[in-house]
Structure formats: C-alpha cells, structure tokens
Amino acid sequence: MQKQSIYKLGTVLVLSVFMAACAGKKSRESVQVGDVGNYSTTTEDSSQSGSSMNETIVGGVTDGSLMGTAVDGGPAGIDGSDPLGKRTIFFDYNSATLTSEGNQIAQAHGQYLASNPQYSIMLEGHADERGTAEYNLALAEERAKIVEQIFATYGVNSSRIQIVSYGEERPVAIGHDEAAYGLNRRVEMIYQ
C-alpha cells in the first residue's frame, strides 16, 4: 500500500517537473494556421512580451524580406499576407467552390508554376469528418481538381500535377466543432 503511494507521488512529481519545464521554455517555433505545408514560421519569445517575428526560409538563409525558394523547392512567401506564401486553400462546408482568398492563392501558384516549368506539384484534397468516407473522398478530389483547373488556365500542363484525395483520413485539427472542421476542409499544395 505504501509503495503505491510513493509510486503515485513520484509520478506526480515527474509530471509536474516536465510541465514546468515546458511552460518555462523561452522560445518555440510553430507553423502558422493557414500555412500548412508552408515553411514560414513564427518564433515567439516570451521575454519580448508576446511579440513575434516572421521568418521565411530563402535558399537556406532566413530572411523575412526576400522572395525566394522554400525548402521544398516551391516559392517562399514574403509574409502571411502574400498568397504565394500560402500552401493551403480552405473550403466552405460541403463545397468545392473556391473562396476569394482561395482563388487568389490558386492563381498565385498557377502563375508561379507557369513561370517555373522545372517544378511539379501534388494537390492533396481533404474533407472534414462529416459525411460518408466515400463522399468525403469524392469531395476532397473535386476540391483538388478545382485548383488544378485554375493552374490549367495559366498553361500548367496536367502532367506536372498529381492529385491525391485523402478525404477525412488526415485531419490537421482534431475536434468535433466548426473550428476543427474548417481547418480540415482544404487542399494542400506540395511542390516536387
């Protein structure tokens, strides 16, 4: 009985130390929401009163002021407002219609691909968990095909575009609310 109490106390102490160490970490790096697949990161330093600095990886050099090539070979965006710097297009519920922001992102990448024939791209279609697995696979594929059609208007040959539909199988947000669903209804663009 006494061994169990000591074991529980020891476990609590170890977890407490671990949580305190994580909470006291000076800086952390995280991918910004909406930039899934993008190599633009935000570094937050708790010693700077919550301020943040955006950095973009440009040809192996970190510089937030230059346009260049990201780690995966595709374009590196200047900042979060640059559509070329975004690699994810989000969709409304039960829709494969591009939003105005999604259309801007698709057009920017279509222009980039047209000007850079050395790159290919994979379009990964995703859906939230609502609906049947078959329906979500079809909807996710339709979303990716809409982006492919935008690329085609810029002259990007379909042989440079690969479409993969994951449906609901690869959520980026775990949850059963609109916030999670909204992040999971997407097309991710992966340069090759």
Secondary structure, 3 states (H helix, E strand, C coil): CHHHHHHHHHHHHHHHHHHHHHHCCCEEEEECCCCCCCCEEEEEEHHHCCCEEEEEEECCEECCCCCEECCCCCEECCCCCCHHHCCEEECCCCCCCCCHHHHHHHHHHHHHHHHCCCCCEEEEEECCCCCCHHHHHHHHHHHHHHHHHHHHHCCCCHHHEEEEEEECCCCCCCCCCHHHHHHHCEEEEEEC
